[in-house]
């Protein structure tokens, strides 16, 4: 949500797609003050369409565990798990004509897109 105002100033709508239940989506929105549209895809069709990573080692492999320890040191605490634990996410900016103008596929748990790069990729309306 830290880039929401910047994204909206470019005419961008923020949408989340989750693999959990409606209750878990409400919990997510509340916990992270998510103010955008949320869609649920428990069958993981959208994750497959965007060719997002999935697997045990993507979630609990050495790189993911190292990122986890780093965030623990920074004060982050893991809450309840929701949805498919092995499914990784990503960030996509879809521009005019449904073109993907930015894409980041998380390689594992804790891998995040560079938010400055996401904003720079937003089409200006």
CORURUR-V864634 format. One record per backbone hydrogen bond with DSSP energy under -0.5 kcal/mol. CO is the residue of the C=O (numbers start at 1). NH is the residue of the N-H. If there is no record, write none. Layout:
BEGIN
co=CO nh=NH
co=CO nh=NH
END
This chain:
BEGIN
co=1 nh=4
co=3 nh=7
co=4 nh=8
co=5 nh=9
co=6 nh=10
co=7 nh=10
co=7 nh=12
co=8 nh=11
co=14 nh=37
co=16 nh=39
co=18 nh=41
co=21 nh=25
co=22 nh=26
co=23 nh=27
co=24 nh=28
co=25 nh=29
co=26 nh=30
co=27 nh=31
co=28 nh=32
co=29 nh=34
co=30 nh=33
co=37 nh=16
co=39 nh=18
co=41 nh=44
co=44 nh=48
co=45 nh=49
co=46 nh=50
co=47 nh=52
co=48 nh=51
co=53 nh=88
co=55 nh=59
co=56 nh=59
co=56 nh=60
co=57 nh=61
co=58 nh=109
co=61 nh=65
co=62 nh=66
co=63 nh=67
co=64 nh=68
co=65 nh=69
co=66 nh=70
co=67 nh=71
co=68 nh=72
co=69 nh=73
co=70 nh=74
co=71 nh=76
co=72 nh=75
co=83 nh=85
co=84 nh=87
co=86 nh=55
co=89 nh=106
co=91 nh=104
co=92 nh=94
co=93 nh=95
co=93 nh=101
co=93 nh=102
co=95 nh=98
co=95 nh=99
co=96 nh=99
co=99 nh=95
co=99 nh=101
co=102 nh=93
co=104 nh=91
co=104 nh=106
co=108 nh=111
co=110 nh=112
co=113 nh=115
co=114 nh=118
co=115 nh=119
co=116 nh=120
co=117 nh=121
co=118 nh=122
co=119 nh=122
END
